[in-house]
Amino acid sequence: MLIYPDIDPVALEVGPFTIYWYGVMYLIGFVGAFWLCYSRRNATSVTWKTDDLVNLFFYGAIGVIFGGTFGELLFYEPQTLIADPLRLIQFWKPGRSFHGGLIGVIIAIVIYCHYYHRRFWAVMDFVAPAVPIGIATGRLGNFINAELWGRVTDAPWGMLFPQAGVLPRHPSQLYEFALEGVLLFIILVWYSKKPRPMGAVSGLFLACYGLFRFTVEFFREPELGQDFVALGWVTMGQVLSLPMILAGLIILFYAYCYRKI
């Protein structure tokens, strides 16, 4: 059994300003994703200038922040959304849903492509390999905050988390870091090194993330105040991941069967 390390969630305090590690992780994720896209900007058939990337990531950041907040409230805290609709624009408060953030990013990229006259799937394929960097840093932020812990386990690597009772639990944040972050990053970077049909990289991202998230949900404790949504074992995360897997497989099939590189 492991003991959760005593990590202060506050990275720095300067006068009245407090900087949290979770926010630092978000910043590192955006910077890392931007760096990867910048380094790959000449490896695609589409021209990407620095200003283009800055604009794209600005749209993406807005999508992540507001989409993640909306998804958290809609999928996990609908009672809060009903009682306080203004919570939607209080983006500085904690609580983000990946699935909501993904929807927000997709909408943001649609708007970006409309105004900057770019092809949607070309942009999605370009960005997809960078997304796991943000996922990985976000999961490290969850671990630092000692939140979203796993289910009770007797595994030797089970960990005692503060505020999670006296029984050891799966460090599911680290499972997600490894699968949704590191492994997914390796798969997408390797896959995207060669020319692929339009939409294939995006489809692979959706299918793999959905599969990894669905799997990790078997070890992750349902969020505070939530219960299983079906059959006594299906979680909301699994319900939201199934459409991702299906959509990813459909996009891959369509890309290889009906499109040219």
CYANA upper distance limits for C-alpha pairs under 8 A (distance plus 0.5 A):
  1 MET  CA    154 ASP  CA      8.50
  1 MET  CA    155 ALA  CA      7.97
  1 MET  CA    156 PRO  CA      5.61
  1 MET  CA    157 TRP  CA      6.03
  1 MET  CA    158 GLY  CA      5.69
  1 MET  CA    159 MET  CA      6.35
  1 MET  CA    160 LEU  CA      8.07
  1 MET  CA    168 PRO  CA      7.27
  2 LEU  CA    156 PRO  CA      8.09
  2 LEU  CA    157 TRP  CA      6.45
  2 LEU  CA    158 GLY  CA      6.46
  2 LEU  CA    159 MET  CA      5.03
  2 LEU  CA    160 LEU  CA      6.88
  2 LEU  CA    168 PRO  CA      8.26
  3 ILE  CA    159 MET  CA      5.90
  3 ILE  CA    160 LEU  CA      5.53
  3 ILE  CA    161 PHE  CA      7.61
  4 TYR  CA    159 MET  CA      6.53
  4 TYR  CA    160 LEU  CA      6.16
  4 TYR  CA    161 PHE  CA      5.94
  4 TYR  CA    162 PRO  CA      7.94
  7 ILE  CA    144 ILE  CA      6.70
  7 ILE  CA    145 ASN  CA      8.33
  8 ASP  CA    144 ILE  CA      8.13
  9 PRO  CA     20 TYR  CA      6.23
  9 PRO  CA     21 TRP  CA      6.04
  9 PRO  CA     22 TYR  CA      7.76
  9 PRO  CA    144 ILE  CA      6.69
  9 PRO  CA    145 ASN  CA      6.18
 10 VAL  CA     18 THR  CA      7.48
 10 VAL  CA     19 ILE  CA      6.51
 10 VAL  CA     20 TYR  CA      4.84
 10 VAL  CA     21 TRP  CA      6.32
 11 ALA  CA     18 THR  CA      8.32
 11 ALA  CA     19 ILE  CA      6.09
 11 ALA  CA     20 TYR  CA      5.54
 11 ALA  CA     21 TRP  CA      5.61
 11 ALA  CA     24 VAL  CA      8.44
 12 LEU  CA     18 THR  CA      6.53
 12 LEU  CA     19 ILE  CA      5.62
 12 LEU  CA     20 TYR  CA      7.41
 13 GLU  CA     17 PHE  CA      6.29
 13 GLU  CA     18 THR  CA      5.05
 13 GLU  CA     19 ILE  CA      6.70
 14 VAL  CA     18 THR  CA      6.96
 19 ILE  CA     23 GLY  CA      7.51
 19 ILE  CA     24 VAL  CA      7.99
 20 TYR  CA     24 VAL  CA      6.92
 21 TRP  CA     25 MET  CA      6.54
 21 TRP  CA    141 GLY  CA      7.02
 21 TRP  CA    144 ILE  CA      7.80
 22 TYR  CA     26 TYR  CA      6.92
 22 TYR  CA    138 GLY  CA      7.75
 22 TYR  CA    141 GLY  CA      5.04
 22 TYR  CA    142 ASN  CA      7.68
 22 TYR  CA    144 ILE  CA      7.92
 22 TYR  CA    145 ASN  CA      7.78
 23 GLY  CA     27 LEU  CA      6.79
 23 GLY  CA    141 GLY  CA      8.39
 24 VAL  CA     28 ILE  CA      6.65
 25 MET  CA     29 GLY  CA      6.57
 25 MET  CA    137 THR  CA      5.66
 25 MET  CA    138 GLY  CA      6.52
 25 MET  CA    140 LEU  CA      7.78
 25 MET  CA    141 GLY  CA      6.30
 26 TYR  CA     30 PHE  CA      6.83
 26 TYR  CA    134 GLY  CA      7.29
 26 TYR  CA    137 THR  CA      7.03
 26 TYR  CA    138 GLY  CA      6.61
 26 TYR  CA    141 GLY  CA      8.41
 27 LEU  CA     31 VAL  CA      6.65
 28 ILE  CA     32 GLY  CA      6.39
 28 ILE  CA    134 GLY  CA      8.20
 28 ILE  CA    137 THR  CA      7.50
 29 GLY  CA     33 ALA  CA      6.54
 29 GLY  CA    133 ILE  CA      6.09
 29 GLY  CA    134 GLY  CA      4.53
 29 GLY  CA    135 ILE  CA      7.97
 29 GLY  CA    136 ALA  CA      8.15
 29 GLY  CA    137 THR  CA      6.06
 29 GLY  CA    138 GLY  CA      7.88
 30 PHE  CA     34 PHE  CA      6.52
 30 PHE  CA    133 ILE  CA      8.47
 30 PHE  CA    134 GLY  CA      6.74
 31 VAL  CA     35 TRP  CA      6.56
 32 GLY  CA     36 LEU  CA      6.78
 32 GLY  CA    130 ALA  CA      8.26
 32 GLY  CA    133 ILE  CA      6.95
 32 GLY  CA    134 GLY  CA      8.07
 33 ALA  CA     37 CYS  CA      6.80
 33 ALA  CA    130 ALA  CA      5.20
 33 ALA  CA    131 VAL  CA      7.02
 33 ALA  CA    133 ILE  CA      6.47
 33 ALA  CA    134 GLY  CA      7.25
 34 PHE  CA     38 TYR  CA      6.48
 34 PHE  CA     53 LEU  CA      8.00
 34 PHE  CA     57 PHE  CA      7.87
 34 PHE  CA    130 ALA  CA      8.09
 35 TRP  CA     39 SER  CA      6.56
 36 LEU  CA     40 ARG  CA      6.72
 36 LEU  CA    130 ALA  CA      6.73
 37 CYS  CA     41 ARG  CA      6.35
 37 CYS  CA     53 LEU  CA      8.24
 37 CYS  CA    126 PHE  CA      7.85
 37 CYS  CA    127 VAL  CA      7.35
 37 CYS  CA    130 ALA  CA      7.25
 38 TYR  CA     50 THR  CA      7.86
 38 TYR  CA     53 LEU  CA      7.87
 40 ARG  CA     44 THR  CA      7.74
 41 ARG  CA     47 THR  CA      7.56
 41 ARG  CA     48 TRP  CA      5.96
 41 ARG  CA     49 LYS  CA      8.17
 42 ASN  CA     46 VAL  CA      8.39
 42 ASN  CA     47 THR  CA      7.43
 42 ASN  CA     48 TRP  CA      7.69
 44 THR  CA    126 PHE  CA      8.33
 46 VAL  CA    122 ALA  CA      8.48
 48 TRP  CA     52 ASP  CA      6.42
 48 TRP  CA     53 LEU  CA      7.26
 49 LYS  CA     53 LEU  CA      7.04
 50 THR  CA     54 VAL  CA      6.75
 51 ASP  CA     55 ASN  CA      6.66
 52 ASP  CA     56 LEU  CA      6.62
 53 LEU  CA     57 PHE  CA      6.54
 54 VAL  CA     58 PHE  CA      6.62
 55 ASN  CA     59 TYR  CA      6.87
 56 LEU  CA     60 GLY  CA      6.66
 56 LEU  CA    109 ILE  CA      8.00
 56 LEU  CA    112 TYR  CA      7.36
 57 PHE  CA     61 ALA  CA      6.39
 58 PHE  CA     62 ILE  CA      6.90
 59 TYR  CA     63 GLY  CA      6.78
 59 TYR  CA    105 VAL  CA      8.13
 59 TYR  CA    108 ALA  CA      6.01
 59 TYR  CA    109 ILE  CA      7.40
 59 TYR  CA    112 TYR  CA      7.35
 60 GLY  CA     64 VAL  CA      6.65
 60 GLY  CA    104 GLY  CA      8.45
 60 GLY  CA    105 VAL  CA      5.76
 60 GLY  CA    108 ALA  CA      6.52
 60 GLY  CA    109 ILE  CA      7.40
 61 ALA  CA     65 ILE  CA      6.63
 61 ALA  CA    105 VAL  CA      8.18
 62 ILE  CA     66 PHE  CA      6.58
 62 ILE  CA     67 GLY  CA      8.34
 62 ILE  CA    104 GLY  CA      8.30
 62 ILE  CA    105 VAL  CA      8.21
 62 ILE  CA    108 ALA  CA      7.93
 63 GLY  CA     67 GLY  CA      5.77
 63 GLY  CA     68 GLY  CA      8.11
 63 GLY  CA    101 GLY  CA      6.81
 63 GLY  CA    102 LEU  CA      8.23
 63 GLY  CA    103 ILE  CA      8.19
 63 GLY  CA    104 GLY  CA      4.60
 63 GLY  CA    105 VAL  CA      4.83
 63 GLY  CA    106 ILE  CA      8.09
 63 GLY  CA    107 ILE  CA      7.63
 63 GLY  CA    108 ALA  CA      5.97
 64 VAL  CA     68 GLY  CA      5.91
 64 VAL  CA    100 GLY  CA      8.32
 64 VAL  CA    101 GLY  CA      4.85
 64 VAL  CA    102 LEU  CA      7.33
 64 VAL  CA    104 GLY  CA      6.27
 64 VAL  CA    105 VAL  CA      6.25
 65 ILE  CA     69 THR  CA      6.74
 65 ILE  CA     91 PHE  CA      6.95
 65 ILE  CA     96 ARG  CA      8.14
 65 ILE  CA    101 GLY  CA      7.28
 66 PHE  CA     70 PHE  CA      6.56
 66 PHE  CA     88 LEU  CA      7.78
 66 PHE  CA     89 ILE  CA      7.73
 66 PHE  CA     91 PHE  CA      7.02
 66 PHE  CA    101 GLY  CA      7.73
 66 PHE  CA    104 GLY  CA      7.31
 67 GLY  CA     71 GLY  CA      6.47
 67 GLY  CA     97 SER  CA      8.43
 67 GLY  CA    100 GLY  CA      5.36
 67 GLY  CA    101 GLY  CA      4.82
 67 GLY  CA    102 LEU  CA      7.62
 67 GLY  CA    103 ILE  CA      6.81
 67 GLY  CA    104 GLY  CA      4.56
 67 GLY  CA    105 VAL  CA      7.69
 68 GLY  CA     72 GLU  CA      6.62
 68 GLY  CA     95 GLY  CA      8.22
 68 GLY  CA     96 ARG  CA      4.96
 68 GLY  CA     97 SER  CA      5.16
 68 GLY  CA     98 PHE  CA      6.52
 68 GLY  CA     99 HIS  CA      7.66
 68 GLY  CA    100 GLY  CA      5.01
 68 GLY  CA    101 GLY  CA      4.29
 68 GLY  CA    102 LEU  CA      8.01
 68 GLY  CA    104 GLY  CA      7.53
 69 THR  CA     73 LEU  CA      6.84
 69 THR  CA     88 LEU  CA      6.93
 69 THR  CA     91 PHE  CA      7.19
 69 THR  CA     95 GLY  CA      6.84
 69 THR  CA     96 ARG  CA      5.49
 69 THR  CA     97 SER  CA      7.07
 69 THR  CA    100 GLY  CA      7.62
 69 THR  CA    101 GLY  CA      7.97
 70 PHE  CA     74 LEU  CA      6.45
 70 PHE  CA     88 LEU  CA      6.46
 70 PHE  CA     96 ARG  CA      8.46
 70 PHE  CA     97 SER  CA      8.37
 70 PHE  CA    100 GLY  CA      6.78
 71 GLY  CA     75 PHE  CA      6.16
 71 GLY  CA     76 TYR  CA      8.16
 71 GLY  CA     96 ARG  CA      7.57
 71 GLY  CA     97 SER  CA      5.76
 71 GLY  CA     98 PHE  CA      8.16
 71 GLY  CA     99 HIS  CA      7.10
 71 GLY  CA    100 GLY  CA      4.29
 71 GLY  CA    101 GLY  CA      7.35
 72 GLU  CA     76 TYR  CA      5.86
 72 GLU  CA     77 GLU  CA      6.90
 72 GLU  CA     95 GLY  CA      6.78
 72 GLU  CA     96 ARG  CA      5.81
 72 GLU  CA     97 SER  CA      5.11
 72 GLU  CA    100 GLY  CA      7.26
 73 LEU  CA     77 GLU  CA      4.86
 73 LEU  CA     78 PRO  CA      5.80
 73 LEU  CA     79 GLN  CA      8.50
 73 LEU  CA     80 THR  CA      7.21
 73 LEU  CA     81 LEU  CA      6.22
 73 LEU  CA     88 LEU  CA      8.35
 74 LEU  CA     78 PRO  CA      5.44
 74 LEU  CA     81 LEU  CA      7.45
 75 PHE  CA    236 MET  CA      8.07
 76 TYR  CA    223 GLU  CA      8.43
 76 TYR  CA    226 GLN  CA      7.75
 76 TYR  CA    236 MET  CA      8.48
 77 GLU  CA     81 LEU  CA      7.15
 78 PRO  CA     82 ILE  CA      6.69
 79 GLN  CA     83 ALA  CA      6.62
 80 THR  CA     84 ASP  CA      6.29
 80 THR  CA     85 PRO  CA      8.15
 80 THR  CA     87 ARG  CA      8.36
 81 LEU  CA     85 PRO  CA      5.47
 81 LEU  CA     86 LEU  CA      8.44
 81 LEU  CA     87 ARG  CA      7.23
 81 LEU  CA     88 LEU  CA      7.97
 86 LEU  CA     90 GLN  CA      7.38
 87 ARG  CA     91 PHE  CA      8.32
 96 ARG  CA    100 GLY  CA      8.16
 96 ARG  CA    101 GLY  CA      7.84
 97 SER  CA    101 GLY  CA      6.56
 98 PHE  CA    102 LEU  CA      6.55
 99 HIS  CA    103 ILE  CA      6.86
 99 HIS  CA    240 LEU  CA      7.53
100 GLY  CA    104 GLY  CA      6.67
101 GLY  CA    105 VAL  CA      6.61
102 LEU  CA    106 ILE  CA      6.70
103 ILE  CA    107 ILE  CA      6.76
104 GLY  CA    108 ALA  CA      6.59
105 VAL  CA    109 ILE  CA      6.55
106 ILE  CA    110 VAL  CA      6.71
107 ILE  CA    111 ILE  CA      6.88
108 ALA  CA    112 TYR  CA      6.60
109 ILE  CA    113 CYS  CA      6.43
109 ILE  CA    120 PHE  CA      7.64
109 ILE  CA    123 VAL  CA      8.17
109 ILE  CA    124 MET  CA      8.27
110 VAL  CA    114 HIS  CA      6.75
110 VAL  CA    120 PHE  CA      6.94
111 ILE  CA    115 TYR  CA      6.86
112 TYR  CA    116 TYR  CA      6.45
112 TYR  CA    117 HIS  CA      8.48
112 TYR  CA    118 ARG  CA      8.42
113 CYS  CA    117 HIS  CA      5.74
113 CYS  CA    118 ARG  CA      5.13
113 CYS  CA    119 ARG  CA      6.75
113 CYS  CA    120 PHE  CA      6.48
113 CYS  CA    123 VAL  CA      8.39
114 HIS  CA    118 ARG  CA      7.43
118 ARG  CA    122 ALA  CA      8.16
118 ARG  CA    123 VAL  CA      7.77
119 ARG  CA    123 VAL  CA      6.89
120 PHE  CA    124 MET  CA      6.71
121 TRP  CA    125 ASP  CA      6.44
121 TRP  CA    198 MET  CA      6.77
121 TRP  CA    199 GLY  CA      5.78
121 TRP  CA    202 SER  CA      8.14
122 ALA  CA    126 PHE  CA      6.68
122 ALA  CA    198 MET  CA      7.05
122 ALA  CA    199 GLY  CA      7.63
123 VAL  CA    127 VAL  CA      6.69
124 MET  CA    128 ALA  CA      6.38
124 MET  CA    199 GLY  CA      7.97
124 MET  CA    202 SER  CA      6.60
125 ASP  CA    129 PRO  CA      8.12
125 ASP  CA    198 MET  CA      7.97
125 ASP  CA    199 GLY  CA      6.62
125 ASP  CA    200 ALA  CA      7.85
125 ASP  CA    201 VAL  CA      5.68
125 ASP  CA    202 SER  CA      5.65
127 VAL  CA    131 VAL  CA      7.26
128 ALA  CA    132 PRO  CA      8.39
128 ALA  CA    188 LEU  CA      8.04
128 ALA  CA    201 VAL  CA      7.40
128 ALA  CA    202 SER  CA      6.47
128 ALA  CA    205 PHE  CA      7.09
129 PRO  CA    185 PHE  CA      6.54
129 PRO  CA    188 LEU  CA      5.60
129 PRO  CA    189 VAL  CA      6.17
129 PRO  CA    192 SER  CA      8.17
129 PRO  CA    201 VAL  CA      8.44
129 PRO  CA    205 PHE  CA      8.28
130 ALA  CA    134 GLY  CA      7.97
130 ALA  CA    185 PHE  CA      7.77
131 VAL  CA    135 ILE  CA      6.98
131 VAL  CA    185 PHE  CA      8.38
132 PRO  CA    136 ALA  CA      6.43
132 PRO  CA    180 GLU  CA      6.88
132 PRO  CA    181 GLY  CA      5.04
132 PRO  CA    182 VAL  CA      7.50
132 PRO  CA    184 LEU  CA      6.80
132 PRO  CA    185 PHE  CA      5.82
133 ILE  CA    137 THR  CA      6.88
133 ILE  CA    181 GLY  CA      6.53
133 ILE  CA    182 VAL  CA      8.13
133 ILE  CA    185 PHE  CA      7.48
134 GLY  CA    138 GLY  CA      6.49
134 GLY  CA    181 GLY  CA      8.22
135 ILE  CA    139 ARG  CA      6.73
135 ILE  CA    177 PHE  CA      7.66
135 ILE  CA    180 GLU  CA      7.20
135 ILE  CA    181 GLY  CA      5.97
136 ALA  CA    140 LEU  CA      6.88
136 ALA  CA    176 GLU  CA      8.03
136 ALA  CA    177 PHE  CA      5.21
136 ALA  CA    178 ALA  CA      7.98
136 ALA  CA    180 GLU  CA      7.41
136 ALA  CA    181 GLY  CA      4.70
136 ALA  CA    182 VAL  CA      7.26
137 THR  CA    141 GLY  CA      6.70
137 THR  CA    177 PHE  CA      8.05
137 THR  CA    181 GLY  CA      8.45
138 GLY  CA    142 ASN  CA      6.87
139 ARG  CA    143 PHE  CA      6.79
139 ARG  CA    173 GLN  CA      5.94
139 ARG  CA    174 LEU  CA      7.39
139 ARG  CA    176 GLU  CA      7.10
139 ARG  CA    177 PHE  CA      5.93
140 LEU  CA    144 ILE  CA      6.67
140 LEU  CA    173 GLN  CA      7.42
140 LEU  CA    174 LEU  CA      7.58
140 LEU  CA    177 PHE  CA      7.23
141 GLY  CA    145 ASN  CA      6.69
142 ASN  CA    146 ALA  CA      6.65
142 ASN  CA    147 GLU  CA      5.92
142 ASN  CA    148 LEU  CA      7.11
142 ASN  CA    173 GLN  CA      6.91
143 PHE  CA    147 GLU  CA      6.74
143 PHE  CA    148 LEU  CA      8.28
143 PHE  CA    149 TRP  CA      8.34
143 PHE  CA    171 PRO  CA      8.45
143 PHE  CA    173 GLN  CA      6.19
143 PHE  CA    174 LEU  CA      7.65
146 ALA  CA    161 PHE  CA      7.01
146 ALA  CA    162 PRO  CA      7.59
148 LEU  CA    172 SER  CA      8.05
148 LEU  CA    173 GLN  CA      7.29
148 LEU  CA    220 ARG  CA      7.74
148 LEU  CA    221 GLU  CA      7.46
148 LEU  CA    222 PRO  CA      8.49
148 LEU  CA    223 GLU  CA      7.11
149 TRP  CA    161 PHE  CA      8.00
149 TRP  CA    164 ALA  CA      8.33
149 TRP  CA    169 ARG  CA      7.46
149 TRP  CA    170 HIS  CA      7.27
149 TRP  CA    171 PRO  CA      6.39
149 TRP  CA    172 SER  CA      6.28
149 TRP  CA    173 GLN  CA      6.97
149 TRP  CA    220 ARG  CA      6.77
149 TRP  CA    221 GLU  CA      6.72
150 GLY  CA    169 ARG  CA      5.79
150 GLY  CA    170 HIS  CA      4.88
150 GLY  CA    171 PRO  CA      6.11
150 GLY  CA    172 SER  CA      5.38
150 GLY  CA    173 GLN  CA      8.12
150 GLY  CA    219 PHE  CA      5.99
150 GLY  CA    220 ARG  CA      4.37
150 GLY  CA    221 GLU  CA      5.15
151 ARG  CA    169 ARG  CA      5.65
151 ARG  CA    170 HIS  CA      6.16
151 ARG  CA    219 PHE  CA      6.07
151 ARG  CA    220 ARG  CA      5.90
151 ARG  CA    221 GLU  CA      5.21
152 VAL  CA    158 GLY  CA      8.33
152 VAL  CA    167 LEU  CA      6.83
152 VAL  CA    168 PRO  CA      6.21
152 VAL  CA    169 ARG  CA      4.72
152 VAL  CA    170 HIS  CA      6.96
153 THR  CA    158 GLY  CA      6.45
153 THR  CA    167 LEU  CA      8.30
153 THR  CA    168 PRO  CA      6.46
153 THR  CA    169 ARG  CA      5.67
153 THR  CA    170 HIS  CA      6.64
154 ASP  CA    158 GLY  CA      6.87
154 ASP  CA    168 PRO  CA      7.51
154 ASP  CA    169 ARG  CA      8.40
155 ALA  CA    170 HIS  CA      8.45
157 TRP  CA    170 HIS  CA      7.93
158 GLY  CA    168 PRO  CA      5.45
158 GLY  CA    169 ARG  CA      5.42
158 GLY  CA    170 HIS  CA      5.61
158 GLY  CA    171 PRO  CA      7.29
159 MET  CA    168 PRO  CA      5.17
159 MET  CA    169 ARG  CA      5.59
159 MET  CA    170 HIS  CA      6.80
159 MET  CA    171 PRO  CA      6.84
160 LEU  CA    164 ALA  CA      7.87
160 LEU  CA    165 GLY  CA      8.23
160 LEU  CA    166 VAL  CA      7.31
160 LEU  CA    167 LEU  CA      6.88
160 LEU  CA    168 PRO  CA      5.07
160 LEU  CA    169 ARG  CA      6.76
161 PHE  CA    165 GLY  CA      7.86
161 PHE  CA    168 PRO  CA      7.86
161 PHE  CA    169 ARG  CA      7.91
170 HIS  CA    219 PHE  CA      6.92
170 HIS  CA    220 ARG  CA      7.69
171 PRO  CA    175 TYR  CA      7.29
172 SER  CA    176 GLU  CA      6.70
172 SER  CA    216 VAL  CA      7.50
172 SER  CA    219 PHE  CA      6.82
172 SER  CA    220 ARG  CA      6.03
173 GLN  CA    177 PHE  CA      6.67
174 LEU  CA    178 ALA  CA      6.62
175 TYR  CA    179 LEU  CA      6.63
175 TYR  CA    216 VAL  CA      7.38
176 GLU  CA    180 GLU  CA      5.70
176 GLU  CA    181 GLY  CA      7.23
176 GLU  CA    212 PHE  CA      8.30
176 GLU  CA    213 ARG  CA      7.78
176 GLU  CA    216 VAL  CA      7.19
177 PHE  CA    181 GLY  CA      5.34
177 PHE  CA    182 VAL  CA      6.97
178 ALA  CA    182 VAL  CA      5.46
178 ALA  CA    183 LEU  CA      6.55
179 LEU  CA    183 LEU  CA      5.47
179 LEU  CA    184 LEU  CA      6.69
179 LEU  CA    212 PHE  CA      6.66
180 GLU  CA    184 LEU  CA      5.88
180 GLU  CA    185 PHE  CA      8.29
180 GLU  CA    209 TYR  CA      6.44
180 GLU  CA    212 PHE  CA      6.68
180 GLU  CA    213 ARG  CA      7.49
181 GLY  CA    185 PHE  CA      6.44
182 VAL  CA    186 ILE  CA      6.81
183 LEU  CA    187 ILE  CA      6.74
184 LEU  CA    188 LEU  CA      6.64
184 LEU  CA    205 PHE  CA      8.08
184 LEU  CA    208 CYS  CA      7.53
184 LEU  CA    209 TYR  CA      7.62
185 PHE  CA    189 VAL  CA      6.52
186 ILE  CA    190 TRP  CA      6.53
187 ILE  CA    191 TYR  CA      6.49
188 LEU  CA    192 SER  CA      6.38
188 LEU  CA    201 VAL  CA      7.47
188 LEU  CA    204 LEU  CA      8.10
188 LEU  CA    205 PHE  CA      7.50
189 VAL  CA    193 LYS  CA      6.82
191 TYR  CA    201 VAL  CA      7.83
192 SER  CA    196 ARG  CA      7.46
192 SER  CA    201 VAL  CA      7.02
195 PRO  CA    261 ILE  CA      7.25
196 ARG  CA    200 ALA  CA      6.79
196 ARG  CA    201 VAL  CA      7.77
196 ARG  CA    261 ILE  CA      6.26
197 PRO  CA    255 ALA  CA      5.99
197 PRO  CA    256 TYR  CA      6.63
197 PRO  CA    259 ARG  CA      6.79
197 PRO  CA    260 LYS  CA      6.18
197 PRO  CA    261 ILE  CA      4.69
198 MET  CA    255 ALA  CA      6.52
198 MET  CA    259 ARG  CA      7.35
198 MET  CA    260 LYS  CA      7.71
198 MET  CA    261 ILE  CA      6.57
199 GLY  CA    203 GLY  CA      6.60
199 GLY  CA    251 ILE  CA      7.06
199 GLY  CA    252 LEU  CA      7.53
199 GLY  CA    255 ALA  CA      6.36
200 ALA  CA    204 LEU  CA      6.62
200 ALA  CA    251 ILE  CA      7.20
200 ALA  CA    252 LEU  CA      5.57
200 ALA  CA    255 ALA  CA      6.17
200 ALA  CA    256 TYR  CA      7.96
201 VAL  CA    205 PHE  CA      6.71
202 SER  CA    206 LEU  CA      6.82
202 SER  CA    248 GLY  CA      7.80
202 SER  CA    251 ILE  CA      8.35
203 GLY  CA    207 ALA  CA      6.69
203 GLY  CA    247 ALA  CA      7.68
203 GLY  CA    248 GLY  CA      4.48
203 GLY  CA    249 LEU  CA      6.84
203 GLY  CA    250 ILE  CA      8.08
203 GLY  CA    251 ILE  CA      5.59
203 GLY  CA    252 LEU  CA      5.65
204 LEU  CA    208 CYS  CA      6.44
204 LEU  CA    248 GLY  CA      6.42
204 LEU  CA    249 LEU  CA      7.94
204 LEU  CA    252 LEU  CA      7.28
205 PHE  CA    209 TYR  CA      6.39
205 PHE  CA    248 GLY  CA      7.61
206 LEU  CA    210 GLY  CA      6.43
206 LEU  CA    244 MET  CA      5.79
206 LEU  CA    245 ILE  CA      6.48
206 LEU  CA    247 ALA  CA      7.55
206 LEU  CA    248 GLY  CA      5.23
207 ALA  CA    211 LEU  CA      6.63
207 ALA  CA    244 MET  CA      6.49
207 ALA  CA    245 ILE  CA      4.55
207 ALA  CA    246 LEU  CA      7.46
207 ALA  CA    247 ALA  CA      7.73
207 ALA  CA    248 GLY  CA      4.93
207 ALA  CA    249 LEU  CA      6.63
208 CYS  CA    212 PHE  CA      6.55
208 CYS  CA    245 ILE  CA      7.59
209 TYR  CA    213 ARG  CA      6.42
209 TYR  CA    241 SER  CA      8.44
209 TYR  CA    244 MET  CA      8.26
209 TYR  CA    245 ILE  CA      8.21
210 GLY  CA    214 PHE  CA      6.42
210 GLY  CA    241 SER  CA      5.08
210 GLY  CA    242 LEU  CA      6.89
210 GLY  CA    243 PRO  CA      8.42
210 GLY  CA    244 MET  CA      5.81
210 GLY  CA    245 ILE  CA      5.54
211 LEU  CA    215 THR  CA      6.69
211 LEU  CA    241 SER  CA      7.70
211 LEU  CA    242 LEU  CA      8.34
211 LEU  CA    245 ILE  CA      6.84
212 PHE  CA    216 VAL  CA      6.72
213 ARG  CA    217 GLU  CA      6.66
213 ARG  CA    237 GLY  CA      7.83
213 ARG  CA    238 GLN  CA      7.67
213 ARG  CA    241 SER  CA      7.21
214 PHE  CA    218 PHE  CA      7.87
214 PHE  CA    237 GLY  CA      7.39
214 PHE  CA    238 GLN  CA      5.35
214 PHE  CA    241 SER  CA      6.51
214 PHE  CA    242 LEU  CA      7.97
215 THR  CA    219 PHE  CA      8.33
216 VAL  CA    220 ARG  CA      6.79
217 GLU  CA    221 GLU  CA      8.03
217 GLU  CA    235 THR  CA      7.54
217 GLU  CA    237 GLY  CA      7.21
217 GLU  CA    238 GLN  CA      7.11
222 PRO  CA    226 GLN  CA      6.33
222 PRO  CA    227 ASP  CA      6.65
222 PRO  CA    228 PHE  CA      7.66
222 PRO  CA    235 THR  CA      7.19
223 GLU  CA    227 ASP  CA      8.25
227 ASP  CA    235 THR  CA      7.79
228 PHE  CA    232 GLY  CA      6.19
228 PHE  CA    233 TRP  CA      6.04
228 PHE  CA    234 VAL  CA      5.92
228 PHE  CA    235 THR  CA      5.36
228 PHE  CA    236 MET  CA      7.66
229 VAL  CA    233 TRP  CA      7.99
229 VAL  CA    234 VAL  CA      6.23
229 VAL  CA    235 THR  CA      6.07
229 VAL  CA    236 MET  CA      6.77
230 ALA  CA    234 VAL  CA      5.59
230 ALA  CA    235 THR  CA      7.77
234 VAL  CA    238 GLN  CA      6.86
234 VAL  CA    239 VAL  CA      7.69
235 THR  CA    239 VAL  CA      6.91
236 MET  CA    240 LEU  CA      6.70
237 GLY  CA    241 SER  CA      6.58
238 GLN  CA    242 LEU  CA      6.72
239 VAL  CA    243 PRO  CA      8.11
240 LEU  CA    244 MET  CA      7.70
241 SER  CA    245 ILE  CA      6.94
242 LEU  CA    246 LEU  CA      6.81
243 PRO  CA    247 ALA  CA      6.34
244 MET  CA    248 GLY  CA      6.40
245 ILE  CA    249 LEU  CA      6.75
246 LEU  CA    250 ILE  CA      6.71
247 ALA  CA    251 ILE  CA      6.57
248 GLY  CA    252 LEU  CA      6.65
249 LEU  CA    253 PHE  CA      6.59
250 ILE  CA    254 TYR  CA      6.56
251 ILE  CA    255 ALA  CA      6.40
252 LEU  CA    256 TYR  CA      6.73
253 PHE  CA    257 CYS  CA      6.42
254 TYR  CA    258 TYR  CA      5.91
254 TYR  CA    259 ARG  CA      7.54
255 ALA  CA    259 ARG  CA      5.68
255 ALA  CA    260 LYS  CA      8.18
256 TYR  CA    260 LYS  CA      8.01
